Amino acid sequence: MFFPEDQQLFTVSELARACGVSRATLIRIEECGVLTPCRINPETGYRYYNAYNAAQVGQYLLLQSLGLTREEIAEFYYQKADNTAFLKAQQEKLD
């Protein structure tokens, strides 16, 4: 994916504040593979995020509010499972 050099980048704390979540929540979202920083400083290890990453966090929070677990969200996000079967299983949970 191409990222222009002049894009707005956010630290983990700035992104957490903008999304209304804690830094720890962002780290957990990153650990399950849904969120990947757009840049990591090789010297300091600091992670930097952009607006696309903020949208990923928003999508994660929406799916979480629907009752999906971290593993289910990662599975859905990366379409590791057949979406039809996945959605059917979620519907069965609701019934």
PAMI-921354 format. One line per field, with one value per residue: residue in one letter; x negated, z, y negated of N, C-alpha, C in turn. Coordinates in steps of 0.001 Angstrom, whole numbers, plus 500000, padded with zeros to 6 digits. Atoms other than C-alpha are relative to their C-alpha. Example, Ala and Ser with C-alpha at 12.3 -4.5 7.8 and 13.67 -1.06 7.14 Angstrom:
! PAMI-921354
residu = (a s) .
n.xx = (499110 500820) .
n.zz = (500000 499940) .
n.yy = (501190 501190) .
ca.xx = (487700 486330) .
ca.zz = (507800 507140) .
ca.yy = (504500 501060) .
c.xx = (499100 500770) .
c.zz = (500000 500730) .
c.yy = (498800 498910) .
END
This chain:
! PAMI-921354
residu = (m f f p e d q q l f t v s e l a r a c g v s r a t l i r i e e c g v l t p c r i n p e t g y r y y n a y n a a q v g q y l l l q s l g l t r e e i a e f y y q k a d n t a f l k a q q e k l d) .
n.xx = (499151 500780 499644 500726 500895 499467 498790 499990 500281 499645 500613 499001 499187 499137 498957 499102 499174 499106 499005 499281 500365 501282 501175 499997 499038 500644 501018 499279 499495 501176 500439 499152 500282 499066 500612 501431 500462 500462 501458 500670 501336 500929 500940 499338 498924 498714 499043 499254 498744 499397 498535 499534 500066 498890 498810 500096 499610 498557 499356 500196 499100 498642 499809 500018 498720 499017 500193 501029 501237 501191 500334 498984 500220 501182 499585 499142 500777 500900 499193 500607 498907 498942 499143 498636 499993 500279 498795 498985 500351 499675 498530 499598 500260 498964 498706) .
n.zz = (500000 500119 499065 500316 498948 499241 499275 498554 499260 498593 499082 499428 499052 500767 500646 498936 499605 501116 500158 498742 499360 499294 500726 499849 500968 501326 500025 500141 501372 500829 499729 500687 501425 500728 500143 500289 500159 501363 499919 498730 500025 499724 498931 498699 499875 499890 501062 500492 500633 500856 499987 500338 498768 499154 500535 499592 498591 499986 500477 498939 498895 500444 499958 498584 499412 500449 499193 500522 499233 500745 500985 501049 500775 500840 501024 500931 500628 500997 500780 499937 500070 500958 499392 499868 498801 498862 499709 499518 498619 499189 499925 499060 498666 499676 499878) .
n.yy = (501174 501230 501062 501226 500459 501131 499621 500183 498779 500091 499041 499109 500776 500901 499198 499537 501151 500325 498928 499835 498738 500069 499506 498541 499470 500028 498947 498725 499930 499726 498627 499013 500093 500866 501318 500003 501381 500281 500150 499743 500579 498900 500353 500104 499031 500690 499690 501150 499616 501021 500026 498651 499225 500441 499341 498598 499950 500211 498774 499010 500334 499709 498549 499620 500404 499014 498802 499114 499932 500429 498976 500048 501221 499769 499045 500727 501070 499432 499070 498678 499034 500290 501017 499495 499157 500884 500770 499057 499687 501169 500056 498950 500520 500964 499309) .
ca.xx = (500000 498664 498631 497785 494950 497042 499844 500786 499286 500338 498539 500273 501430 502783 504652 506072 507312 508808 510629 511763 509941 506943 503414 503768 506846 504908 502093 504600 506164 502685 501822 504809 503648 506438 504355 500938 499051 498314 494766 492429 489310 486471 484308 486868 489516 492218 495325 497098 500645 502659 506338 506742 505617 508190 510862 509612 510027 513540 514456 513022 515019 518205 517769 516941 520136 522032 520676 517838 514688 511189 510590 513880 513126 509667 511191 513847 511413 509000 511781 510048 513420 516253 518282 521580 520763 519383 522519 524750 522886 523307 527048 527380 525793 528465 531343) .
ca.zz = (500000 499108 501771 500796 502756 503855 505499 509122 511395 514964 517889 519731 522436 519881 518006 521260 522268 518812 518833 522455 523610 525805 524571 525903 523726 520633 521549 521934 518554 517050 518712 517117 513697 512826 513271 511691 512117 508840 510024 512743 513504 513246 515727 518486 517764 517991 516005 513859 512553 509892 509148 507569 510857 512711 510409 511199 514915 514291 512354 515114 517781 515739 515344 519040 519922 517966 520370 518330 520110 519138 517369 515473 514428 513170 511309 509745 509017 507146 505707 506860 506981 504512 505182 504629 507277 509573 509297 509783 512978 514259 513465 515403 518420 518246 517964) .
ca.yy = (500000 496529 493824 490251 488697 485704 487725 487100 489740 490478 492064 494879 492427 489954 492684 494066 490625 489983 493345 493105 496234 496974 497614 501164 501705 500642 503012 505892 505042 505050 508374 510123 508922 506495 503341 502859 499585 497836 497136 498313 496306 498853 496941 496408 499038 496353 497213 494623 494812 492977 492293 495738 497288 495182 496613 500136 499424 498115 501252 503449 501610 501926 505681 505970 504089 506758 509361 510834 511993 510860 514161 513926 510366 511338 514295 512085 509258 511492 513667 516809 518506 518742 515585 517382 519976 517279 515147 518204 519093 515529 515634 518897 517210 514531 517009) .
c.xx = (499102 500518 499209 499174 500598 501274 499831 499767 500277 499187 501105 500905 500957 501143 501012 500952 501022 501124 500801 499753 498666 498866 499981 500971 499394 498952 500668 500548 498845 499545 500843 499892 500919 499374 498503 499560 499522 498489 499529 498597 499005 499033 500649 501063 501367 500862 500764 501178 500532 501525 500583 500000 501119 501304 500010 500445 501513 500758 499906 500989 501450 500284 500016 501332 501126 499838 498951 498764 498841 499659 500994 499818 498808 500344 500848 499196 499120 500672 499348 501061 500959 500967 501426 500117 499781 501257 501120 499738 500339 501507 500513 499760 501108 501351 500119) .
c.zz = (500000 500975 499642 501196 500876 500786 501501 500673 501480 500801 500555 500975 499280 499330 501038 500417 498914 499853 501286 500686 500721 499094 500034 499017 498610 499877 499829 498578 499050 500167 499270 498484 499195 499711 499774 499812 498573 499967 501393 499858 500370 501146 501377 500235 500150 498800 499637 499169 499153 500082 499645 501240 500960 499542 500374 501456 500118 499572 501070 501142 499646 500079 501437 500665 499583 500722 499500 500897 499148 498892 498837 499111 499064 498861 498933 499211 498886 499130 499919 499894 498903 500663 500204 501264 501253 500398 500522 501467 500929 500181 500990 501435 500448 500251 501264) .
c.yy = (498758 498962 498752 499532 498901 500349 499768 501351 499759 501006 500881 499244 499059 500761 500491 498886 499671 501030 500246 501331 499814 500479 501529 500647 500023 501099 501363 500165 500325 501450 501039 499864 499104 498641 500146 498562 499762 499815 500367 499438 501099 499711 500031 501067 499355 500324 498731 500484 498853 500094 501363 500884 499620 500643 501481 500162 499840 501247 501083 499746 500272 501495 500511 499662 500941 501331 500961 499955 499492 500980 499984 498772 500179 500950 499319 498977 500536 501049 501372 501091 499582 499020 500478 500839 499158 499235 500896 500349 498835 499864 501030 499576 499064 500664 500789) .
END
